[in-house]
């Protein structure tokens, strides 16, 4: 986990943002938790975060991150409709996560 990242505040903020974007599924909070977990794993894997959760030397590539998270969160990659819905939900997640990080002072604007 990223040092200084308030997981519970992030879940509340991002869940509300996704609901505002029209993602009102009953499992939206569980999705947000899985997405945050996958996002943090990606940041560690690409060196954006050190093993201690500090900022590393790596670069966060939005497109690469999107594909990595999509792969990590896909339940049935062969279901085109489900993948489209997941991609839309993930796009909303990534925008909300960026706003949360900026507001928390964990990311430059």
N, C-alpha and C positions, 0 to 999 in steps of 0.2 A: 504494500500500500504506500502511497505517496505521503511523506511526512507533511503534517499540517492539513491533510485532507479529512474533512469531517464526513464520514460515510453516511451517517444518518441524515445530516442536513442535505447532503447531495441527493440522497434517495427522495426526500420530500420535494426538493427543488425540481429535480429532473422529472419525477412522476407528475408533478403539477404542470410542467411545461409540455409533456407528452399529451396529457389530457386536454390541455388548451389547444394543441395541434390536432385534436380529434381522435386520439388513440385512447379509447375508453374501455378497453378490454379489462376483464376482471383480473387478469394476471399481469397487469402493467407494472406493478411494483416489483414483482418477482423478475420480470424482464429487465427492469432497471438494475436490479442487484446483479443479475447475470452479466449484463452489459458492462457495468462498472468493473466487475471482476475480470472479464475478458480484456477490457481496455487497459487495466493495470498490468495484466500479464503481457500484453503487447508492448506497453511502455518499458517494462523490464527487459523484454526480449530484444528490443531495438536499441537499448541503451539510453533511453530518455530518462529512466530512473535507475539508480544504483541499487544493489541488493538491500541497502539500508533505507531506500525510499527517498533518497536525495536526488536532486537534478543531476543527470549524467551528461555526457558529451553527445549522445545520440540525437537524431532529428526525428520529430514526429511528422510523418508523411500522412496527410489526411486520407489520400486515396488508398495507400497501403494499409493503413489502420482500418478503413472501412471494409476492405476485402478480408482482412484478418478477423475482424469482429463478425462479419457476415458468416464466414466459415465456422467460427467458434459457436455461433448462436443458432445456426441452421439445424432444424430438426429433420427436414426431408428435402435435401438439395434438389431432388428431382421434381418436386411440386412447384411449378412455376408461379402459381397464384400465391402460395405461402411464401415463396422467396421474394416476390414483389412486395407483399405486405411487410415482411421482415425488413426489406431494404428501406421502405418508407419509414418504418418505426425507428430503424437504426439511424437514418438521416436526422430525424427529430432528436434522437438521443444525443448524437454527436454535437449538434448545435447547442442543446441545453447543457451538455457537459462543458463545452467551451465557455458558455456564459457563466456557469457556476465557478469554474476555475478562475476566470477573470475577476469575478466579484469577490472571490476568496483571496485574491492577491497571489495565486499560485501560478499564474500565467500572464505574460505580458500581453497587452492589448494591441 
